[in-house]
Amino acid sequence: IIKNKLLKHLRSLLILTLININVIMAQGYETQSYEVIKTVGEAELRFYPSVMMAKTSVNSGFSSLFRYISGNNTSQQKISMTTPVHMDRNSKEGSMEFVLPKSFTKENTPKPVAGNVKVYESEAKYYAAFSFGGYTNSRKEQSIIEKGKLILKEYDISFSDAPIVLVYN
């Protein structure tokens, strides 16, 4: 009953695309937790609780975030790699974000040394997830986004027009 009430009160769902879900199980990385609220068509409506994240621009990219988790932080602490990597291509600059392990909080997360990396606690949010495999590219993502919008409209589900890509490999 509570889940049904939550679904009725959702005002904004972000379209979320996932890549290579099966690969992560073999890699053994800690994975950002979520709860599947409901499946509609090819979409899973998911709730993602807040987590600590490390973020940089797409231009600074993977290497800046990798240096941060490799010890380029105020504690010189190595931080385990996790999945997924969040990719936001909605702005001109875009962003790439690493999910930090569950053991990190606002109080114990080391601050980045590099000025182009930011750490923060994400907001808990609801997402509509559409899975696909293989390497991603903008054409593949756009096709899945358009298909996803049609599915969400068919089920009369509101959504944000700012999709993100979660990379699990």
Disulfide bonds with the S-S distance in Angstrom:
none
